[in-house]
């Protein structure tokens, strides 16, 4: 599966810049990208890809680069069928003043994950868990990273949503555990039979 981290670690020969015509055609196919990112960010796009998604993507965290002056992070947006951002509203408590005063609740809208996101939103999986039922409306994820000059549209299978992907991962893990337990039981039975025969 293609990720910004993979592109950043590869050479330009592996992922060469695309022609302006190809980028334009890509942006016309996914017309909501221009509205989402804005014209300024689109000027720095040299590559555009569509990638499928498997359960390994749930453990993906945004790529980042730190230089002397600032931190640059990949941005991952979660989108519905029409390309509209799916958001989460969270309530945090902060002091009214920096050093004193009562704690007051502040509502905050989370619309993407970056490397600066709080821990509870630091990976695709954690964000998917926070979505809860809203995860059923997530059909696309859009990754933008200025360091690589790349956008990647992650497209879930036709009958799949982000919530279903998390459920699939859970089922896969249960099957693995059951297989391991069965293997242990069979090995234990074989040892007992061997012990009786000797």
Residue pairs with C-beta under 8 A, 6 or more apart in sequence:
1 51
1 52
1 53
1 54
1 56
1 57
2 49
2 51
2 152
3 57
3 60
3 63
3 143
3 152
4 62
4 63
4 74
4 143
4 145
4 147
4 148
4 150
4 152
5 60
5 63
7 15
7 47
7 148
7 150
8 63
8 65
8 145
8 147
8 148
15 47
15 150
17 46
17 47
17 149
18 46
18 47
18 48
22 48
23 45
23 46
23 48
26 48
27 33
27 34
27 42
27 48
30 83
30 153
31 83
32 79
32 82
32 83
32 84
33 42
33 83
33 142
33 151
33 153
34 42
35 83
36 77
36 79
36 83
36 85
36 142
37 144
37 151
41 144
41 146
44 146
44 149
45 149
45 150
45 151
46 149
46 150
47 148
47 149
47 150
47 151
48 150
48 151
48 152
48 153
49 150
49 151
49 152
49 153
50 152
50 153
50 155
51 152
51 153
51 154
51 155
52 154
52 155
52 157
53 141
53 154
53 155
53 156
53 157
53 160
53 165
55 165
55 168
55 169
55 172
57 124
57 154
57 165
58 123
58 124
58 125
58 128
58 165
58 166
58 169
59 123
59 124
59 125
60 123
60 124
61 113
61 115
61 122
61 123
61 124
62 73
62 74
62 75
62 76
62 113
62 114
62 115
62 117
63 73
63 74
63 115
63 145
63 147
63 148
64 71
64 72
64 73
64 74
64 114
64 115
65 71
65 72
65 147
66 72
71 115
71 116
72 145
72 146
72 147
73 114
73 115
73 116
73 145
74 114
74 115
74 143
74 144
74 145
74 147
75 112
75 113
75 114
75 143
75 144
75 145
76 112
76 113
76 114
76 124
76 127
76 141
76 142
76 143
77 85
77 111
77 112
77 141
77 142
77 144
78 85
78 86
78 112
78 127
78 131
78 138
78 140
78 141
78 162
79 85
79 86
79 138
79 139
79 140
79 141
79 142
80 86
80 137
80 138
80 139
80 140
81 137
81 139
81 140
83 140
85 111
85 112
86 131
86 134
86 137
86 138
87 109
87 110
87 111
88 109
88 110
88 127
88 130
88 131
88 134
89 107
89 108
89 109
89 110
90 107
90 108
90 110
90 130
91 105
91 106
91 107
91 108
92 105
92 106
92 108
93 103
93 104
93 105
93 106
94 103
94 104
94 106
95 101
95 102
95 103
95 104
96 102
96 104
110 117
110 121
110 127
110 130
113 121
113 122
113 123
113 124
113 127
119 126
120 126
120 130
121 127
121 130
124 141
125 166
128 135
128 138
128 162
128 163
128 165
128 166
129 166
131 138
131 162
131 163
132 163
133 163
135 161
135 162
135 163
135 166
136 161
136 162
136 163
136 164
137 161
138 156
138 161
138 162
138 163
139 155
139 156
139 161
140 153
140 154
140 155
140 156
141 153
141 154
141 162
142 151
142 152
142 153
142 154
143 150
143 151
143 152
143 154
144 150
144 151
156 162
156 165
160 168
